[in-house]
Amino acid sequence: MTETVTLVGAGPGDAALLTLGGLAALKNADAVVYDRLVDESILDLVSEGAARICVGKEQGHHPVPQDEINAILVRLAREGKRTVRLKGGDGFLFGRGGEECEYLRAHGVPFRVLPGVTSALAAPAFAGIPVTHRDFCSSVHIVTAHARAGKPLSIDFEALVRTKGTLVFLMGLASLEQVMHGLSDAGMPGDTPAAVIENGARGTQRKVIATVRDIAQEVRRREIKSPALIVVGRVCALSDTLDWWTPLPLHGKTVAVTRPQGRGNALVSGLRALGAEVIAAPCIEIREREDASALARALETEHTWAVFTSPASVRAAVHALFRLERDLRALYGLKFACIGSGTAAALAEYGLSADLVPETYDSAHLADALCREMQGRGAAVLLRAAEGSAVLPEKLKESGVSVTDVPLYDTVRRCRKADRLRQAVADGTLAGATFTSASTVHSFAEVVGRENVRGLNALCIGRVTAEAAAAYEMKPYTAQEATETALLALCKTVLEG
């Protein structure tokens, strides 16, 4: 059996610039063969069970030769795997996508192509440069400025200058001086505006706006590094006027989001909308318990309240009921208490309304609110993590309430992006990290090293989490409410500027 290979253009930055078709292909893939410049936020979209094969190339270093990449694609397809060939930007623009598709066709492997957003257009747009503008030019020309080591560029500079259009040079940072000399020798005025844009559409974007005459000197002075592209033309003069990306409050700041996979999406997207570079690095994993016998025993006892302490506890309860071949009707007649609005929203996804949500979203305030409601009567079943706070059951029992504590899942300390976090801390680029539980704080400190987190901005969702951060000598800040919205507002307040 031979499956189709899908060539997907990943775009120039995070997942916000991935096409819907590309997203669907990644989620359905059995194997993903990807390049070095594909953003980690896009790789996070690949399903857990899919094979991930990095064939990344960088300037002057090709760890996996092109012939071997071609062979890998054919092998995976012939094994019956739905294979995605994932390339940065657009796969058919200087991405060897055409060569790979030719090889697939020659070996009888069907393929399809899902174009991506090219950095040649996206990076200038994120730098406030429209590549065409009727007051300045009516054409744009995209050129590779990459040359083999020791060989001159093979570019018809005179033809490019005659177009009077915008020129975009990809993979040309090492050849910047050659490009500028070539344009000048071909008759382009030295005062023609030019730009070099590093990290294009990312939160760490840097740009240099100068002229053909002095752009190389300015790039050296600013120590601009690859990946970067070159734009030449009068439209570069619009960069300051039309710049919408770099003025964003968190542009240039790198922030780590440590909450579990799938639960920090709103926070990640909110930070990126504020211009930040985000490292989505879950530091804990939620592992639901296969053994639902504790819940089965609890259901044999009469309770008046069911208490949920996180969105994960809601989902784990539903899944545990399914394993018992039961459903939410097993909780008929109970009132529902939720630790916060996020947990209440998770409950609402199953058509159930919370009867109680404390004003302050933590275990102590949830316990106090329940004690007032229950008046020392009745029984509560706590549906939560095995590592849940002791405050909740202790306060309820002290008030005279009968408590059944049902552990539905375990919180496991694990971080798949440990190296990325350590590097960001080591090179001083990490402006802060968000924490939504004490567990995420402990895991982060273990991953990075207690000695390395001192003084780091710890943006915490609640008091208990902030206390955990303070114990590691981080600089803790606490959100006004225990919600992602409030945590995002805290990030903006603390990190802006």
C-alpha positions in Angstrom: 0.0 0.0 0.0 1.3 3.5 -0.9 -0.1 6.6 0.8 0.0 10.1 -0.5 2.8 12.4 0.5 1.6 15.9 1.4 4.0 18.8 0.9 3.0 21.5 3.4 4.4 25.0 3.6 4.7 25.8 7.3 4.9 29.6 6.8 7.6 31.9 8.3 6.8 31.8 11.9 4.3 30.5 14.5 1.2 28.4 13.9 -1.0 31.5 13.3 0.5 31.7 9.8 -0.1 28.0 9.0 -3.0 27.4 6.5 -6.1 25.4 7.6 -5.2 22.8 5.0 -1.7 22.4 6.5 -3.2 22.1 10.0 -5.5 19.3 8.9 -2.7 17.5 7.2 -0.5 17.6 10.3 -3.2 16.4 12.6 -3.9 13.4 10.3 -0.2 12.5 9.6 1.4 9.3 10.6 4.9 10.7 9.9 6.2 14.3 9.5 9.5 15.0 7.8 10.5 18.6 8.7 13.2 21.2 8.2 15.2 23.2 10.8 13.3 26.5 10.4 9.9 25.1 11.1 8.6 26.8 14.3 8.1 24.6 17.4 4.5 25.9 17.7 3.7 24.1 14.5 5.5 20.9 15.5 3.3 21.0 18.7 0.3 20.4 16.4 1.6 17.0 15.3 -0.3 14.2 16.9 1.4 12.3 19.7 1.6 9.0 17.8 3.2 10.4 14.6 6.8 9.9 13.8 8.8 13.1 13.6 11.9 13.1 11.4 14.1 16.2 11.4 16.1 16.6 8.2 17.0 20.2 8.9 19.5 22.0 6.8 21.4 25.1 7.7 23.9 27.2 5.8 26.9 25.1 4.9 25.7 22.0 6.8 23.3 19.4 5.5 23.1 16.5 8.1 20.6 14.7 5.9 21.5 14.9 2.1 18.7 15.6 -0.3 18.9 12.2 -1.9 18.3 10.6 1.5 15.4 12.9 2.2 13.8 11.8 -1.1 14.3 8.2 -0.1 12.8 8.7 3.3 9.6 10.1 1.8 9.2 7.2 -0.6 9.9 4.6 2.1 7.3 6.1 4.5 4.7 6.3 1.8 5.3 2.7 0.7 4.9 1.6 4.4 1.4 3.0 4.2 2.0 6.0 6.3 0.3 9.3 5.7 3.3 11.4 5.3 3.7 15.2 5.6 6.8 16.9 4.2 6.9 20.1 6.2 9.0 23.0 4.9 9.4 26.5 6.3 7.7 29.2 4.2 6.4 27.9 0.9 7.8 24.6 -0.3 7.9 25.6 -3.9 9.9 28.8 -3.4 13.6 28.0 -3.1 12.5 25.0 -1.0 13.4 22.1 -3.3 9.8 21.1 -3.2 9.7 20.7 -6.9 12.7 18.4 -6.9 11.1 16.2 -4.2 7.8 16.0 -6.0 9.6 15.0 -9.2 11.3 12.2 -7.3 8.0 11.0 -5.8 6.4 11.0 -9.2 9.3 9.1 -10.7 8.9 6.4 -8.0 5.1 6.1 -8.3 4.2 7.9 -5.1 1.2 10.2 -5.3 1.5 13.6 -3.7 -0.3 16.8 -3.2 0.9 20.3 -2.4 -0.5 22.7 0.2 1.3 26.1 -0.3 2.5 28.1 2.7 3.0 31.8 3.4 6.4 32.8 2.2 8.8 34.8 4.3 9.5 36.9 1.1 6.1 38.5 1.6 5.4 37.9 5.3 8.6 39.3 6.8 8.3 42.6 5.0 4.7 42.9 6.1 5.6 42.3 9.7 8.3 45.0 9.3 5.8 47.6 7.9 7.0 47.2 4.3 4.4 46.6 1.6 6.3 45.0 -1.2 4.1 46.8 -3.8 2.6 50.2 -3.5 1.2 52.2 -6.4 2.9 55.3 -5.3 6.3 53.6 -5.4 6.4 50.4 -7.6 4.2 47.9 -9.4 6.3 44.8 -9.2 8.2 42.6 -6.7 11.0 40.2 -7.6 12.1 37.4 -5.3 15.7 36.2 -5.7 17.9 33.7 -3.9 21.2 35.3 -2.9 22.7 32.0 -1.8 25.9 31.0 -3.5 28.1 28.0 -3.2 31.1 28.5 -1.0 33.8 30.4 -2.8 31.7 31.2 -5.9 30.2 34.5 -7.0 26.5 35.2 -7.1 24.8 34.3 -10.3 22.4 37.3 -10.4 21.6 39.6 -13.3 21.7 42.8 -11.3 21.3 45.0 -14.3 18.0 43.3 -15.2 16.8 43.7 -11.6 17.7 47.4 -11.4 15.8 48.0 -14.7 12.5 46.7 -13.2 12.4 49.6 -10.8 10.4 47.2 -8.5 10.9 45.9 -5.0 13.7 43.3 -4.7 13.6 40.6 -2.0 16.7 38.5 -1.6 16.4 35.3 0.4 19.2 33.4 2.1 21.5 36.3 1.4 22.8 37.6 4.7 26.3 36.2 4.1 26.3 37.8 0.6 24.9 41.2 1.7 27.9 43.2 0.6 28.1 41.4 -2.7 24.4 42.1 -3.3 24.7 45.8 -2.5 27.8 46.2 -4.7 26.1 44.4 -7.5 23.1 46.7 -7.4 25.3 49.8 -7.2 27.5 48.7 -10.1 24.3 48.1 -12.1 23.3 51.7 -11.6 21.1 51.7 -8.5 21.5 55.0 -6.6 23.3 54.6 -3.3 20.5 56.4 -1.4 17.9 53.8 -2.4 16.1 52.5 0.8 17.0 49.0 1.9 16.1 46.8 4.8 17.4 43.6 6.4 14.9 41.7 8.6 16.0 39.1 11.1 13.5 36.5 12.3 10.8 37.9 10.1 7.3 37.2 11.5 8.5 36.2 15.0 8.3 38.0 18.3 12.1 38.3 18.2 12.2 40.1 14.9 14.8 42.8 14.4 15.2 45.1 11.4 17.7 47.5 10.0 16.4 50.2 7.7 19.1 52.1 5.8 20.2 52.6 2.2 22.0 50.5 -0.4 25.2 52.5 0.4 25.3 51.8 4.2 23.0 48.9 4.9 25.9 46.4 5.2 27.7 48.5 7.7 24.6 49.0 9.8 23.9 45.2 9.8 27.4 44.5 11.1 27.0 47.1 13.8 23.7 45.7 14.9 25.0 42.1 14.7 22.0 40.9 12.7 22.0 37.1 12.3 20.4 34.5 10.1 17.7 33.8 9.3 17.3 37.1 7.7 16.2 38.5 4.3 17.0 41.6 2.3 14.5 44.1 0.9 15.6 46.8 -1.5 13.3 49.5 -2.9 11.5 52.7 -2.2 8.8 50.9 -0.2 11.4 50.3 2.6 10.9 54.0 3.5 7.4 53.2 4.7 8.7 50.9 7.4 8.5 53.3 10.3 5.1 54.7 9.2 3.4 51.3 8.7 5.2 49.4 11.5 2.5 47.6 13.5 4.4 44.7 14.8 7.4 46.1 16.8 5.3 48.7 18.7 3.2 45.9 20.3 3.7 45.9 24.1 5.5 42.6 24.4 7.5 42.6 21.1 11.0 41.4 21.7 10.1 39.6 24.9 10.3 35.8 25.2 7.8 34.2 27.6 7.5 30.6 28.6 4.1 29.1 29.2 4.4 26.1 31.4 0.8 24.8 31.9 -0.2 21.3 30.6 -0.5 20.6 26.9 -3.8 21.8 25.4 -4.7 24.0 28.4 -2.6 27.1 27.7 -3.8 27.8 24.1 -5.6 31.0 25.0 -2.6 32.3 27.0 -0.2 31.4 24.2 -2.3 33.1 21.5 -2.9 36.1 23.7 0.8 36.6 24.4 1.6 36.3 20.7 -1.1 38.8 19.9 0.8 41.2 22.2 4.0 40.6 20.1 5.8 38.2 22.4 7.9 35.2 21.3 6.3 32.3 23.2 7.9 29.1 24.3 5.0 26.7 24.9 6.8 24.3 27.2 4.3 22.3 29.4 6.2 21.3 32.6 3.6 18.9 33.8 1.5 16.2 32.2 -2.0 15.1 33.2 -2.2 11.2 33.3 -5.7 9.9 33.9 -5.9 6.8 36.0 -7.1 3.7 34.1 -8.4 2.2 37.4 -11.8 3.8 38.1 -12.6 1.6 41.1 -12.3 4.5 43.5 -15.0 6.4 41.6 -17.2 3.2 41.4 -17.0 2.9 45.2 -17.8 6.6 45.7 -20.9 6.2 43.5 -22.2 3.6 45.9 -22.3 6.2 48.7 -24.9 9.0 48.8 -23.4 12.5 48.3 -24.9 15.9 48.1 -22.0 17.8 46.3 -19.5 16.9 43.6 -16.4 19.1 43.7 -14.2 19.7 40.8 -10.8 21.4 41.3 -9.6 21.9 37.7 -10.8 21.6 34.1 -8.8 18.4 33.9 -10.8 16.9 36.8 -14.0 17.5 34.9 -12.7 15.6 31.8 -11.1 12.9 33.9 -14.4 12.3 35.7 -16.3 11.9 32.5 -13.7 9.6 31.1 -13.7 7.5 34.3 -17.5 7.2 34.1 -17.2 5.9 30.5 -14.7 3.3 31.7 -17.3 2.2 34.2 -19.8 2.1 31.3 -21.7 4.9 32.9 -22.2 8.6 32.1 -23.1 11.9 33.8 -26.5 10.6 34.8 -24.5 8.8 37.6 -24.2 12.3 39.2 -27.9 13.0 39.0 -29.2 14.9 42.0 -25.8 16.3 43.1 -24.9 19.9 43.2 -21.6 20.9 41.5 -18.9 23.1 43.0 -16.0 24.3 40.8 -12.8 26.0 41.9 -12.9 28.7 39.3 -14.5 29.9 36.1 -12.3 27.8 33.8 -13.5 24.6 35.6 -17.1 25.8 35.4 -16.6 26.3 31.7 -15.3 22.8 31.3 -18.3 21.5 33.2 -20.6 23.6 30.9 -19.1 21.8 27.9 -21.0 18.7 29.1 -24.2 20.6 29.6 -23.9 21.0 33.3 -24.0 24.3 35.3 -21.9 25.0 38.4 -23.9 25.7 41.5 -21.0 27.2 43.3 -17.8 29.1 42.2 -15.9 31.0 44.9 -15.0 34.6 44.3 -11.3 33.8 44.8 -10.2 30.7 42.8 -8.2 28.5 45.1 -8.7 25.5 47.4 -9.0 27.5 50.6 -11.8 29.8 49.3 -13.6 26.9 47.6 -13.5 25.1 51.0 -14.8 28.2 52.8 -17.7 28.7 50.3 -18.7 25.0 50.6 -18.6 25.1 54.3 -21.0 28.0 54.3 -23.3 26.2 51.8 -23.3 22.8 53.5 -23.6 24.1 57.1 -21.8 21.0 58.4 -24.4 18.6 56.8 -24.2 16.2 53.9 -21.4 14.6 52.0 -19.0 15.9 49.3 -17.1 13.8 46.7 -13.9 15.4 45.6 -13.1 14.6 42.0 -9.5 15.7 41.5 -5.8 15.0 41.1 -4.1 12.6 43.4 -1.7 15.4 44.5 -4.6 17.7 45.4 -4.2 20.3 48.2 -5.0 18.9 51.7 -6.7 22.2 52.6 -10.0 21.4 50.9 -10.8 18.0 52.6 -9.4 19.2 56.0 -11.6 22.3 56.1 -14.7 20.3 55.0 -14.1 17.6 57.6 -13.5 20.2 60.4 -16.9 21.7 59.6 -18.6 18.3 59.9 -19.0 17.5 56.2 -18.4 13.9 55.2 -15.7 13.7 52.5 -14.9 11.1 49.8 -11.6 12.0 48.0 -11.4 10.3 44.6 -8.1 10.6 42.8 -8.8 10.6 39.0 -5.4 11.6 37.6 -1.8 12.1 38.5 0.2 15.2 37.8 3.6 14.1 36.3 6.5 16.5 36.2 7.9 16.3 32.7 9.1 18.8 30.1 9.8 17.9 26.5 11.3 21.3 25.8 13.8 21.3 28.7 16.8 22.1 26.4 14.9 25.1 24.9 14.1 26.5 28.3 17.6 26.0 29.6 19.1 27.7 26.6 16.7 30.7 26.9 17.6 31.1 30.6 21.3 30.7 29.9 21.5 33.3 27.1 19.3 35.8 29.1 16.5 36.0 26.5 13.7 34.6 28.8 11.8 37.6 30.1 9.5 35.6 32.3 7.5 32.4 32.7 3.8 31.9 33.5 2.8 29.4 36.1 -0.7 28.1 36.8 0.1 25.8 39.7 2.8 25.1 42.2 3.5 21.8 40.3 4.5 23.8 37.2 6.8 25.9 39.3 8.5 22.9 40.9 8.9 21.1 37.5 10.3 24.3 35.8 12.8 24.8 38.6 13.9 21.1 38.3 14.3 21.4 34.5 16.2 24.7 34.5 18.1 24.3 37.7 17.3 26.0 41.0 20.5 28.1 40.8 19.4 29.4 37.3 15.9 30.6 38.1 16.8 33.2 40.8 15.4 36.6 39.9 13.3 35.3 37.0 9.9 37.0 36.6 7.4 34.4 37.7 3.9 35.4 36.5 1.6 33.4 38.7 -2.2 32.6 38.6 -2.6 32.6 42.4 -1.1 33.0 45.8 -0.1 29.4 46.4 1.7 29.3 43.0 3.4 32.6 43.8 4.6 31.2 47.2 6.1 28.2 45.4 8.0 30.6 43.0 9.3 32.7 45.9 10.7 29.6 47.5 13.0 29.3 44.5 14.0 33.0 44.8 12.1 33.9 41.6 10.5 37.3 41.4 6.8 36.4 41.8 3.8 38.4 40.6 0.2 37.3 41.2 -2.7 37.9 38.8 -5.7 39.7 40.2 -7.9 36.7 39.4 -7.1 33.0 38.8 -8.0 33.2 35.1 -5.9 33.2 31.9 -7.3 36.6 31.1 -6.0 38.1 34.3 -2.7 36.2 33.9 -2.3 37.7 30.4 -3.0 41.2 31.8 -0.3 40.6 34.4 2.2 39.6 31.7 1.5 42.9 29.9 1.8 45.0 33.0 5.0 43.4 34.3 6.9 42.8 31.1 5.9 45.8 28.9 8.7 48.2 28.2 
